[in-house]
Amino acid sequence: MSYEAPFFPHQPPAAREPLAPSTATRIPLTNVFATPAPPRTSEGPSRGRTRGVVALVVALFIGECIAAFLWVGTTTYGFTRILSLALAYSVAFQIMSACLAAIIWQLPRFRRARRVDSTQGRHKQLRALSLPVVLLVPSAYISLAHGMPVVADLMTGPRTVTVSSCTHEMRTHQLKFGDYRGKPTFSRNFTMTLPDGTTRQTVIGLSKFGHNAEIELPLYDACIEKPGETSMTLDVYYRTWVISGARLD
């Protein structure tokens, strides 16, 4: 005698089928209110290019400093002397400009740190501002007080002046630092008196004197051979007193 399960008319078909493994996809529980994370972008190449540009600018600046230092040491008279001085003082002008840019760039960050009352942030910004502020004062003085006359002479060119008399003095220079004594160097100091009574001085290193006969022979005759007796005419860049030409009257 077999037993069969009773059949109920209102029973759904799924309830009468045998249990089978579920094929539905399980969806993990997530926080729908969470802010999605921004996509990650690769910053490596851009940072590398920025560092490369900065390194190139620094290398060019160092090269310019070396070139200016070497060129100034080899020029004495005329247009090349004025041009070398302009290059040398342009280095100070670039340092001044970089310091101003750094200060302007750091000031908003310093104010932001003060607004949020972040002591650590203020100290960090103050440290970042210290070097530009320290370098700004001497670079501004050198580029403006000494560089502007060079630029003005470069734009206006030499002018002709009369020297009533001239004297000469040999001087010795020696670097002293504590007990250290450097190798002595010698220079020729020419003091020139103009017709209005004012005096101007030209200092030429002894090793540099003797390479331009057109200028140095009149200087030698008027200032060394016959000091205070012979007048001469000079072509000079007046503000910097760089001699461009000389002739005896």
Secondary structure, DSSP 8 states (H G I E B T S, - for coil): --------TTS-HHHHS--------------TTS---------HHHHHHHHHHHHHHHHHHHHHHHHHHHHHTT--SHHHHHHHHHHHHHHHHHHHHHHHHHHHHHHHHHHHHHHTT-HHHHHHHHHHHHHHHHHHHHHHHIIIIIHHHHHHHHHH--EEEEESEEEEEEEEE--EETTEE---EEEEEEEEE-TTS-EEEEEEETTTTTS-HHHHHHHIIIIIISTTT--EEEEEETTTTEEEEEEE-
